[in-house]
């Protein structure tokens, strides 16, 4: 099994791997230099791709046109020297304006996985499910985003998402302290990652939620997740 792909030019790889690259390409395109490899709009779309979302799903979630999503995906692929979304999903770049980027990666913790922090379940109707889990079961509603809802189960987070009605396997999300270090350790053990670490949400207080997806020995999905506190 090969590890997640990096940029083709090793001389451009820096402190956090493939996310530090010169901005020559952006300057050659006639745009003002931006202090990161990708623009904010490109990063938002790339994070959606790394979360396994289609162009249509990203467009709906971010309230932009599908053409805009395709444009940003094409730009990101060109800047990274990639030719497919598969490479983009496995790319481990970290955006410079994130809290995670400012943290030093620690390889001291010998245990790459912590306790299960979240379980995902697909539902047919998110409004009906939100009422049932909240009112009938009495679970504490944490927050909702569109067709997504989150509940607290005594410290374990239940993640509900509206699907097409087909039965989907539940996904276990393991908490980790340092998602980059855990990702690297699991890769070294031969674990197959389908989606590299990526930021899925930034809360109002500046804290960030990061995830990465991998497969078990039978090809079923699992994930690691990390909550990164905002700088004081």
KEDO-125453 format. One line per 5 residues: number of its first residue (from 1); their letters; for each residue x, y, z of C-alpha. Coordinates in Angstrom, 2 decimals, padded with zeros to 5 digits. Each point is the difference from the previous one (the first is absolute). Last residue first. Layout:
N
NUM) a) X/Y/Z | ... $
This chain:
232
232) xxxxx) -005.81/032.15/023.87 | 000.57/-001.98/-003.24 | -003.11/-001.86/-001.01 | -000.44/-003.58/001.15 | 000.50/-002.82/-002.49 $
227) xxxxx) -002.62/-002.74/000.03 | 001.25/-003.22/-001.57 | -001.67/-002.81/-001.90 | 001.09/-003.39/-001.30 | -002.22/-001.91/-002.39 $
222) xxxxx) -001.31/-003.43/-000.97 | -001.50/-001.29/-003.24 | -000.36/-003.70/-000.87 | 002.55/-001.56/-002.36 | 000.13/-003.40/001.68 $
217) xxxxx) 003.35/000.60/001.75 | -001.22/003.39/001.22 | -000.05/003.09/-002.16 | 001.14/003.60/000.57 | -001.49/003.47/000.36 $
212) xxxxx) 001.59/003.18/001.36 | -001.64/002.68/002.14 | 000.64/003.48/001.42 | -002.29/002.26/002.07 | 001.27/003.50/000.79 $
207) xxxxx) -000.25/002.44/002.90 | -000.33/003.68/-000.94 | -002.73/000.85/002.52 | -002.57/000.15/-002.82 | 000.81/-003.56/-000.97 $
202) xxxxx) 002.18/-001.03/-002.95 | -001.24/-003.07/-001.83 | 001.11/-002.93/-002.17 | 003.76/000.48/000.11 | 001.86/-002.72/-001.87 $
197) xxxxx) 002.18/-002.98/000.85 | 000.42/-002.26/-003.06 | -002.92/-001.89/-001.56 | 000.20/-003.63/-001.18 | 002.56/-001.08/002.57 $
192) xxxxx) 001.20/-003.60/-000.17 | 001.69/-001.09/003.25 | 003.42/-001.55/-000.66 | 001.54/000.60/003.42 | 001.94/003.00/-001.33 $
187) xxxxx) -003.28/001.49/-001.20 | -001.37/-000.39/003.53 | 002.95/001.87/001.46 | -000.23/002.84/-002.56 | -003.74/000.50/000.51 $
182) xxxxx) 000.44/-000.10/003.77 | 002.70/002.69/-000.20 | -002.11/002.20/-002.28 | -003.14/-000.46/002.11 | 001.69/001.01/003.23 $
177) xxxxx) -002.09/-000.76/003.09 | -002.11/-002.76/-001.54 | -003.70/-000.83/000.30 | -001.23/-003.03/-001.91 | -002.96/000.43/-002.37 $
172) xxxxx) -002.13/-003.11/-000.56 | -002.03/000.03/-003.21 | -003.46/-001.56/-000.19 | -000.60/-002.05/-003.11 | -002.52/001.33/-002.51 $
167) xxxxx) -003.56/-001.15/-000.70 | -001.35/001.85/-003.02 | -002.48/002.78/000.69 | 001.70/002.56/-002.21 | 001.89/001.57/002.87 $
162) xxxxx) -000.64/002.51/002.79 | 002.88/000.13/002.44 | 000.03/-000.77/003.72 | 003.14/000.30/002.13 | -000.20/-001.36/003.56 $
157) xxxxx) 002.73/001.39/002.27 | 001.17/-002.07/002.96 | 000.37/002.05/003.19 | -003.19/-001.26/001.65 | -001.76/-000.43/-003.34 $
152) xxxxx) 000.15/003.53/-001.41 | -001.89/000.69/-003.23 | 001.07/001.34/-003.41 | -002.19/000.76/-003.01 | 000.78/000.24/-003.73 $
147) xxxxx) -002.43/000.84/-002.83 | 000.69/003.74/000.26 | 002.45/000.45/002.86 | -001.23/-001.01/003.45 | 001.26/000.46/003.54 $
142) xxxxx) 000.37/-001.72/003.37 | -003.40/-001.59/000.60 | -000.01/-001.77/003.36 | -001.58/-003.44/-000.27 | -003.49/-000.45/001.43 $
137) xxxxx) -000.72/-003.21/-001.87 | -003.49/001.06/-001.15 | 000.63/003.74/-000.13 | 003.55/000.38/-001.29 | 000.55/-003.27/-001.86 $
132) xxxxx) -003.55/000.07/-001.37 | -000.13/003.72/-000.81 | 003.37/000.03/-001.78 | -000.92/-003.20/-001.84 | -003.22/001.53/-001.33 $
127) xxxxx) 001.88/003.10/-001.15 | 002.86/-002.06/-001.48 | -002.22/-002.21/-002.12 | 001.42/-003.22/-001.45 | 002.78/-000.47/002.56 $
122) xxxxx) 003.72/-000.86/-000.27 | 001.92/-000.71/003.21 | 003.38/001.23/001.18 | 001.58/-000.91/003.35 | 002.32/002.42/001.76 $
117) xxxxx) 002.72/000.15/002.65 | 001.17/-003.61/000.18 | 002.87/-000.07/002.49 | 003.60/000.77/-001.05 | 002.04/-001.24/-002.92 $
112) xxxxx) 003.65/000.59/-000.96 | 001.40/-001.40/003.27 | 003.79/000.41/000.28 | -000.29/003.72/000.82 | 003.45/001.50/-000.71 $
107) xxxxx) -000.50/000.84/-003.69 | -001.02/003.61/000.65 | -000.82/002.40/-002.83 | 000.59/003.64/000.92 | -003.13/002.09/-000.15 $
102) xxxxx) -000.35/003.13/-002.14 | -001.50/-001.91/-002.94 | -002.60/-001.53/002.30 | -001.32/003.44/000.91 | -000.86/000.56/-003.65 $
97) xxxxx) 000.96/003.04/-002.11 | 002.83/-001.92/-001.67 | -002.20/-002.69/-001.52 | 001.30/-003.51/000.58 | 001.05/-002.32/-002.84 $
92) xxxxx) -000.44/-003.76/000.44 | -001.02/-000.95/-003.56 | -002.06/-003.22/-000.04 | -003.25/001.57/-001.19 | 001.90/002.07/-002.60 $
87) xxxxx) 001.71/-003.08/-001.41 | -003.38/-001.69/-000.37 | -001.38/003.21/-001.54 | 002.31/-000.56/-002.97 | 002.88/001.50/-002.00 $
82) xxxxx) 002.20/001.51/002.69 | 002.80/002.56/-000.35 | -001.10/001.80/003.13 | -000.67/003.32/-001.73 | -001.76/-001.70/-002.90 $
77) xxxxx) -002.22/-002.15/002.22 | -000.92/003.03/002.10 | -000.91/002.08/-003.05 | -002.17/-002.79/-001.42 | -001.78/-000.46/003.33 $
72) xxxxx) -000.60/003.77/000.25 | -001.52/000.15/-003.48 | -002.15/-003.09/000.57 | -001.36/001.57/003.20 | -000.78/003.25/-001.80 $
67) xxxxx) -001.75/-001.92/-002.79 | -002.09/-001.81/002.63 | -001.24/003.40/001.17 | 000.44/001.21/003.59 | -002.06/-000.51/003.15 $
62) xxxxx) 002.83/-001.66/001.94 | -001.97/-003.14/000.87 | -001.87/-000.09/-003.32 | 003.16/000.54/-002.06 | 001.91/-002.58/002.03 $
57) xxxxx) -002.77/-002.56/-000.47 | -000.10/000.67/-003.75 | 003.76/-000.31/-000.34 | -000.11/-003.32/001.86 | 000.98/-000.34/003.65 $
52) xxxxx) 002.58/-002.48/001.29 | 001.30/002.11/002.89 | 003.19/000.66/-001.98 | -002.17/001.50/-002.76 | -001.70/002.29/002.52 $
47) xxxxx) 003.37/001.04/001.43 | 001.11/000.75/-003.57 | -003.03/002.25/-000.54 | 000.67/002.05/003.13 | 003.73/000.14/-000.81 $
42) xxxxx) -000.71/001.29/-003.50 | -002.20/002.78/001.36 | 002.66/000.99/002.55 | 002.68/000.07/-002.74 | 002.44/-002.90/-000.28 $
37) xxxxx) 003.77/-000.18/000.58 | -000.11/002.65/002.68 | 000.99/003.64/000.44 | -001.90/001.11/-003.13 | 002.00/001.63/-002.81 $
32) xxxxx) -002.11/002.34/-002.11 | -001.26/-001.82/-003.10 | 001.61/000.01/-003.46 | 000.10/-003.78/-000.40 | 003.78/000.14/000.36 $
27) xxxxx) -000.42/001.34/003.51 | -002.21/-002.90/000.96 | 002.49/-002.51/-001.37 | 002.92/001.67/001.74 | -001.60/-000.37/003.42 $
22) xxxxx) 002.68/-002.30/001.37 | -001.22/-003.12/001.75 | -000.58/-000.84/003.63 | -003.08/-002.29/000.28 | 001.78/-003.14/-001.21 $
17) xxxxx) 001.73/-000.92/003.22 | -000.64/002.00/003.15 | 003.36/001.69/000.37 | 000.96/000.02/-003.65 | -000.47/-001.74/-003.35 $
12) xxxxx) 000.89/002.15/-002.98 | 003.28/-001.73/-000.68 | -001.91/-003.28/-000.24 | -001.62/001.08/-003.31 | -002.79/-002.47/-000.77 $
7) xxxxx) -002.24/001.10/002.81 | -000.95/-002.71/002.45 | -002.08/-003.11/-000.43 | -001.51/-001.84/002.99 | 002.04/-003.10/000.68 $
2) xx) 000.17/-002.92/-002.36 | -001.30/-003.44/000.91 $
